[in-house]
Amino acid sequence: MAAAMASSMTTKDDLEDFSAYAHLSEEQLLQLAIERSLADTNVTPWQNRQVHAHTQPAAPKATQQPPCNPNSANPSENMCAKIDRNVHNHFFSKDQEKVIAWTRHNGHLRVTVETVNDLDPFLSAIWRGDAKALQDIIHFKSKDLDEPNKDGWLPLHESAYYGHVECLKILLKAKPDTINKQTNNSQTPLMLAVSRKHVSCVKHLLEEEADPNLANNQWETPLYKACEKANEEIVELLLRFGASPRKACVQGVTPLHEAVRNNKLEICKMLINAGAKLWSRNVYGIDALFTAAQCSAVDVLNYLIYKGGNVNTQANDDATALFEASKNGHAEVVEMLLSKQADVNKANKTGLLPIHVAAKNGHDSIVAMLIPRTNTVKVRRSGISPLHFAAERNRDDVLETLIEARYDVNAKLSDDWSKMYEDRRSTALYSAVVNRNTEAAAMLLEAGANPNLDVFNPLLVAVRKASMEMVTLLVKHGANVNALLPTHPTSFPAVLVFCMKYMVMMKYLLDNGCDALSCFNCQYGCNSHPPIKLRRNGQETMYFLNDEPSGYCVEFCEIISTPSVSSWVGPIIDTLLDYVGHVKLCSRITELLDSNKDWAHIKERSVLPSTLMHLCRLKIRQRLDTHRLWQISALPLPGRLLKFLSYERESFEDIL
């Protein structure tokens, strides 16, 4: 019977199913997958070998496939092969009467099932660890022990891999010259035994003079593999039999690196006592001490420092061990490195300090530890403040800690950093506004952040995002309601562009000093206006965001003439007239008002003279600068008059 399991696109159900098996090893998952695959075919798998069941390896759900074709010319289509020595992975059924083996083939798992009686006796003896049967086969049949399979594996490799030491002894006695033979991947029997943590096999091979320093095709030695597998007993054996602790793999990783990564202090001690170099670096420039900081191996780190490790060690990108620990949130490691006088002011190649990366990743306690030792001059020279990272990543706790430490809330990004953002932002406040993080923006503003430092005013961003809460907060702290778009000049406040259909916000901005009069200052006046331009696709386009040269200043009447806004012209003009005295409508606005008979009274209102009361209100408001308009309610005036000045709708007939 053969069953193939496809490693294709994983569905949501597959992922949910897989979560229940997250604790299983790969081999356990494969076994479970195979068992389910066989069960779901609804046939007797031990008798019928003509069914293929395909299922996901992680969360097997079988579907029946067409029978295999023994006459197929394409070997990949014929999955009904007998079990032979080209298969390494297998397990026996509970009753020990069947064997299930699998290999990977073109992204699928190929499964073959045979009864034990049908299995090659030689292979069966090796897999079962039946030393007596193996001895008999070798004695009576003179089995060729030098014949490798397609992967270069000899029977000795298989015995070492499966951990059958008695079989290994028999094979080694019969062919002692195979002890250091390597597979196609340059794996020796010793390497395979170490990889599978078979201590007894490792011990016997070493006693029979297996070479402990023969590496595989990745330059990994048995000692490297033992440290990778974190097996202290095997490490001790290998070192005792002459394994070198200094040999590195292709990536430059040494056994010490692997022992540190696994937080195995005793193995680290054994390696260093055997001559391992503390300063050996991998291809990324990372040494053992850096690895300890990276992996939060606190006890190992302390030992490496005691043995002379450099607390200021740096990787190829100039990141220090302290930087790496700060990035990963390893507070205990950071505390230890600081106690050992690690330099908090060493920057990586991008100019960032540990405090930057700790703030970026939201490690508040680490930021608090770094603040007293971090040189603020070095922070300024980096071109970016930790506040920028905290605001950009919504790290409110970090932001609060930095503000309390009196970090400059008006620090601006350097040109190099600012250019990395399409909007050319420069302040932490801008990032908070972009993120709609009102709490962060409030903290910055209350700490003295200036809302008018960025090239694009944060108020424009808040208005465009239709965040009334953020707009109110910014205006309250002095945001320029008459700010312009530097890339697309207009003859009126740019905020009005983004709230044409949001009358409540428009009125709030006008209440707080937005220049309504500029909306009626049209350069064309009563003369004819140029036609609305067409894009190549024939649609009308707004002048201010598309085709006009940078020196062109867009008129308000041009904006409200676009199809997306023209249906709102009446209410917009009606609202604007509340904030101006006598104005003369240009020919385009007049034409727009004439297009709707319901707007006739608005046009009439623009022609009639303004009331004295209205003109007085405008005069009083003009005497106040825009930054104080929101404080009108605090003026020493009667309550009703204050409401009138604030455009709160109320009849004043009883006052007159």
N, C-alpha and C positions, 0 to 999 in steps of 0.2 A: 504494500500500500504506500502511495506517495502523497503527501499533502504539501502544497506551496502556499505561503502566506505573503501577500503583497505588502510592500512598504509604500503605499500610495497615500493620497491626501487623507489626513485624519479629520474626521467629522467631530462636531461638538459632542455627540453621544459617545464617540470613542474616547475623547478627552475626559469626560465625566466618568466613564467606566474605568479608565486608566488610573484615576485618582485613588480608587479603592485598592490598587495594587502597587502604589508608589513605594511601599516598603520592601517589595520583592527584588531580588537580584535579577540580573538579565537572564541567567540560566533558569531561575524559577519562573520568570515570565514566559520564557520560551517553552518550558515544560507545560505550563498551564495552557498556553496557546495551542500547543500540539494536542493535548488531551481534549480540549474543547473542539478543536478542528475535527478530530476523529469522531467525537461524540455527535457533533452536529450534522455529520453526513447521513445519519439515520441508517447506517449499514453496519455489518459486523466487520470492523477494520482488520481483524486478524485473518479473515478469510477472503475478503474482497480487496484486491490490490489494483482496482481499475478506477478508483475515484479520487479526484483532486478536490481538496477543500481549501479555499482562499480566505484568509482572515487577517486582520491587523495584528502585528506582533504585540502591541501594547495592550489592546483590548479586543481579543479575538471574537469575531462574529462571523461564523462560517457560512459560505454559500457553496452549493455543489457545483462542480465544474465538469466539463465533458471528460470521458475516460481518456487515459493516455494512449498514444498510438505507438506500439512497439516497432512499427515499420517506418516511422517518420525519419526522413533524411536529416531533419534538424535536431541535433542532440538536445537543444534547450527545450524542445517540445516533448521529449521523452523523459518523463520524470519517474519511471518505474524501474530504475536501476537497482541492482543488488547492492547490499552493503559491502563495502570493501575498505581497504586501508586509506583511501582518499577521504574518508569521513573521520573527523576528529571528535565531533560532538554527539553524544548518545546518552541514553539512560535505559535501564531495564525496567520492565513492568513489575508491579508489586509481587506477582507470583513467580517472577524470575524466568518466565517462559518466553517472553518476547523482548526484543530490543528495538528501540526507536532511535534512529539516527537522523541528523539534519545537517545540511550544508546551505550556505547562501549562494544564490545563483541569480545574477541580473536583478538585484533588488528584491528577490523573493527568498523565502525560506523553503528549501526542499527537504521534505520529510520522507523517510523510508522506514517501513516496519517489517521485521522478519521474526520468525520464531527462532529460538536459540539453536534448534537442531539444524536450521537452514544456514546459520551463520558459519563462516569460515572458522574451523576449530582453532586455528592459530590466532586469528583475530579475537575470537571469543575468550581464549585463555589470557591474552594480554589485557583485554578490557575488564574481565572479571577478576584479574589478579590471581588466576589459578596457576600457581607455580608448578605444581605436580604435572598438570596437563601440558603446560608449556615445555617442561623438561622432557616429557615423553615424546612430544611432537618433534623437538629438536633432535632427540636421540634416534628416533626411529625413521623420521622422514627427511632428516638433514635439510630442514627449512633454510632457505637463503636469508641470512640475517643482515646481509649487506645491501639488500634491494630496497631502495627508497621509493616512497610513493610520489605522486605528482608534485607534492610540496617539499620533497626532499627529506621526509621523515623516515627514519629507520625504526624498527621495532623498539630499540632502546629509547628513542625519543618518546614513543608512545607510553612506555612503562614509566618513564620519568614524569611525563605529563599527568598520567592518571594516579601516580603515587604508589604503585605496587612495587615496593622495595625488593621483595623476594624474586619477582619476575625480573626486575632490573639486575639483580645479582646473577641470575642464571644467564641472561643475555650478555652481560658484561664478561662473565667467565668464558662464555663461548666465543665472544668476539671482543677482546680487551682493547683492540685498536680503534673501536668505534666510540670510545669514551668522549672524545672531543670533536666528533663529527658534527657538522653544522647543517641545518636545514636551508632551504632556499632563502630564508630570512636571516640566515647566519645565527640561528638559535642552537645552542648546544644542549645536550640532555640536562646539564646543570642549570642552564638558564630556564628551561621549562619547569624543572622541579622547583626552583626558587619562585618563579612566577605563580606557581600553584600552591606555594607554601608547604610543600611536602618535606618536612624537616629530615625525616629518616632517609629519604632518597638523596637529599643534599649532602647529608653527613657521609653516606656511603660513597657517593661519587667523589667527594673531596678526599676521602681516605684512599680511594683508588687512583688518586693523583689527577683528577679532573682539573683543567686549567681554570682558575677562578677569575681570570682577567680577559677571557675571550668575549668580545662584545658582539651584539647583534648588528643588523644593518643600520640601526639608528645610533650606533656606538654606545648602546646601553650595556653595561657590564652586569653580571649577576649581583654584585654589591649594590649597584644603582637600583636594580629591580627589587632587591630585598628592602631597601630603604623606601622605595616607592610603595611597597606593600606593607611597610611599617612592621616588619617581623624582626623583633630584637634577637631572637634565638638564632635565626639564620644569619643575621649580620655578624653576630659574634663568631659563628662558625667560619664564615668567609674570611673575616679578618685574621682569624687564627691560622688559616691555611694560605695566607699570603695575598689576599685580595687588596688591590690598591685603592685607597680612598680618594685619590686625586683625579681619577679618570672621569672625563665629562662626556655627555652625549652630544649629538649633533647640534643641539641648541645651547650647548655650553653649560647645561645643568649638571651639577655634581651630586654624588650620593648625599652630601651634607645638605644641599638645597632641599632634597626630597625628605630627609629626616626632619628638617626644620618645618617644612610645609605640613608634615603630619604631626607636628608638635611632640616629637618623641625625644625628650631630653636625654635619656640614657643612651639612645643610639647616637645622638650628637656627641656625647662625651666619648663614646667608643671611637667614633670617627676622628675626632680631634686628637685624641690620645694616640691614634694610629698614624697621624700625620696629615690629616685633611687641612686644607688651606682655608682660613677664614675669609680671605680676600678674593677667592676665585669668583669670577663673574660669568653670568650666562650671556647670551648674545644681546640681551637688553641692558647689560651693564649692572644686573642685579646680583648682589652677593647674599651670603647666608643671613647676615643681620638685617638687611633690607627685607628679605623674605619673611623673617620672624615678625617684623613690624607690619608687613603686609597681611599676614595670616593671624595676627593677634596671638602669637605664641609667646606669652609673657615670660614664663620661666626660662624658656630657651633663649629669649632675647637677653634676659638678665645674665645668663651664663656666658653668652657670646660676648657681651660687653666686658664681663669679668676676664675673659680670655684675651681681651685686647681688640675686640671688634670696634670699628669706627662708628660712633653714634651719628656722625654727619655724612655717612656714606650716601652717594648719589648714583642714580641710574643714568642711562645714556641721555635721557631728557632733562637731566639735572634735578629731578625730583629727589628729595631726601627721604630717609626712612620716616622722619617726622611728618613730612608732607603726605606720604602714603598712608600712614596711620590716621592722620587727620581726615584724609579723604574717605577712608573706610569706616570712620566712626569708632575706632578702637581707643576709647578713652583711657583705659588702663595702660596701654602701650604709650600713648602720648604723655601721660603722667610720669611714667618711668623715664622716657627719653628726656623730658624736661628736667627731671631730677638728676640726670646724668649730664646736664648742661648742653643738650642738643641745641643747635642754632636755629631759632625760629625765623630768622630773617634771611635764610638762604632761599632764593627763588629758583623755580624751574625755568626752562628755556623760554616759556611764554611770559615770564616775569611775575608769575603768581607765587604767593607765599602760602604757608600752611593755613593761615587764617582765611585766605580767600576760598580755598577748596572746602574747608570745614563749614564756612558760611553757605557756600553753594549747595552743599549736600545736607544742610539743616542740622548739623551736629552742634547744638547749642552749648552743651557742657564743655565741649572741646574749644569752641570759640571763646568761652569765658576763661579757660585756662591760658589760651594764647594771647589774649588781649594785653595783660600786663607786660609781657615780654616782647611784643611785636613793636617794631619801630615804625611810627606813623609816617616818618619821612620816606621810608622804604615803600610803604603802602602807596603814598602819593606818587612816587616815581614809577610804580607799576602801571599807572595809567587807569586803574580801576579800583574802586573801593569795595570792600566786603559787603557794604550796603547795597551795591548794585546787584550782586549775586543773590543776596537775601530777598530783595524786592522782586527780582526777576523770577525766582523760584518759589515765591510765596512762602518764604521761611519767616513767618511773623515772629516767632520766639527769638530767632537769631537777630532779626531786625531790632527788636526791642532791646536786646542785650547790647547791641552795638550803639544804639542811640543813647542808652544809659551810660555807656562808656565814652560818650561825647564824640563819637565819630562824626565827621562833617556831613550833615544831611544834604549839603549843597555841592558836594564833590562831583565833578564832572568827568566823564570818560575822556581819555585822550583821543586824539583824532584817529589813531590806529584802531583803538577799540570801538569807537563810534562808527567807523566805516564798516564794521562787521555786521551792523544792523541796517536793514534797508531804510528804516525811518530815521536814521542818524540820531537816535536818542542819545542823551548825555547824562541824565539824572536818574537817581533811584526812584524818584517820584513818578517819572514817566512810565517806568516799568510797572509800578503799582497801579497806575491808571489803566494801562493797556490790559492788565490782568483783571480789571474790575475789582481789585482788592481794596475795598473802602477802608478796612481797618488799618491796613499798612499805610495807605495814603494819609489817613488821619494822624497816625503816629508821626510820620515824616513832617507833615504840615504843622502840627502842634510843636514839633521840635525846631521849627524855623525854616523848613524847606521853602524855597522860592518857587512858585508855580509858573514862572515866566522865563526860565533859563534855557529851555530846549528850543531847537530850531523850529520844530513843530510844537506849538503850545499844547500841553497836556489837556487843556480845556477843550480843544478841538477834538481830541481823541474821545473824551468823555461824552461830548455832545453827539459825535458820530455813533457811539455805542448806545446812545439813548439812555444813559445812566443818570437819571435825575438826581439820585443821591450823591453820586460823584461830582456832578456839575455843581450842586449846591455847596458841597464841601470846598471845592476849588474856588468858587466865587467868594465864599465867605473868607477865604485866606488870600484874597487879592489877585486871583487869576485875571488876566487881561481879556475882558469880554469883547474887545475890539481887535483881537489878534487876527493877523492875516496869514494866508498860506504862502510861504516864501516861494514855493515852486509854481504857484498859479495865482498871480496877483488879482485881487478884486478891488473894486472901488467902494466896497462896503465890508462890514465885519464878516469874516469867513465862517463864524459859528452859525450864521443864518442859513448858510448853504445846507447844513446838515440837520436842520430842524424845521424845514419848510412844512412838513406834515405833522409835526409834533407841536401843536399850538401852545400847550401848557409850558413846554420848555422855552419856546420862543418868547412867550410873555415874561417868563421869569428872567431871561437874559435882558430883555428890554427894560424890565423893572430895575435891573441892576446896572444900567448905564450903557447897554449896547446901542450903538449909534444908528438910530432909525432914520435920521435925516439924510444920511449918505445914500440910502436906498433910492432916494428921489432925485439925486444929482446925476442926471443922465446927460452925457455929452451931446447926444443927438436932439434932445428936447422935443419940440413939436415937429421937427423935421422927420423925414422918412428914415427908417432904420435899415441897416443891411440885412439881407435875408438870412435865415437860419441855415447854416451849412449842413450838407449831407455827407455822411460817411460813404465809403465805397459800397457798402451793402444797402444804401438808400435810406438808412434811418437817420433821423435828426440827431444832432449831437450838441451837447453843452459846450460852449466855447471854452470855458475855464479849465476843463480837464483834458482837452484833446489837442486841437490842431494849432492854436494860436501861438505865436512866438512869445518868449518869456517876457518881453517888454510890454505886451498887450495887457491892459487892465480891463477885466470883465465887468460889465454893467449889471445891476440888479435885474433890470427888465429883461435881459437876455436869459438869466437863470430861470425866472418864473415863466418864460415862454416855452420851455421844453415840455413835451407831452406828459412827463411824469409829474409835473408840478402845476401845469396850467389850470387844472380843475380846482386848484386851491387858491387861485389868485385873489378872488373876492375876500375870503376871510383873512388872508395874509395882509392885503392892503388895508383892510378895515382895522386890523390890529395895529399896524404901523402908524396909522393916522392918529392914534391915541398918544403917540410919543413925539409928535412934531406939531409945529404951528402951521402957518399957511404954506402950502407947497403946490407946485404946478406939476401935474402928471405929464409924463412924456407920451408921445403918440402911441408907442407900443403898449404901455399899460392901459391907456385909454381904450385902445382897440380890444384888449383882452377883457376889460370890464364891459364893453359894449356887446361882447359875444354872449353874455348871459343876462337876461332881463332881470333876474333876481338880484343882480349887483348894481342896479341903477342908483339905488340910494347911497351906495358907497362912492360912486362917481360924483353924485350931487354933494355929498358931505365934503369932498375934497375941494369943491368950488366955494362953498359957504365959508365966511370968515370964522375963525376960531373964537370961542368965548373967552372973556377976560379971565374967568376962573381957570380955564385950561392953560392960558398963556402964563398966568401966575405960577401954576404948578410947574410948568416947564422951566421958568426962570429960577425958581427955588432949587430945582433938581440940578440945573446947570451950575449953580453956585457950589454944589457938593461934588467932590471928585468921585469918580466911579468906584473907588475903593471904599467909600463911606456910604454909598447908597443903601447897602444892605443894613446899615445902622440907623436908617431914618427913624425907626420906632423909638430910638433913644433920644431924639431931639426934644428939647423942652417946649413942646407944643401940645395943644389940646388933642385928645385922642382921635376925634373925628377928622381933624385936619391931617393928622399923621396917616390915617387910613387913606385919605384922599391923595396925599402925596405918594403913597405906596400903591396907588391904582386899585385899591380895594373898592369894589362896587358898593356905593351907598349914596342915598339921596342927600343933598345938602340944602334942600329947599327950606328946611326948618332953621337953618343957620342964618340964611340971608334975611 
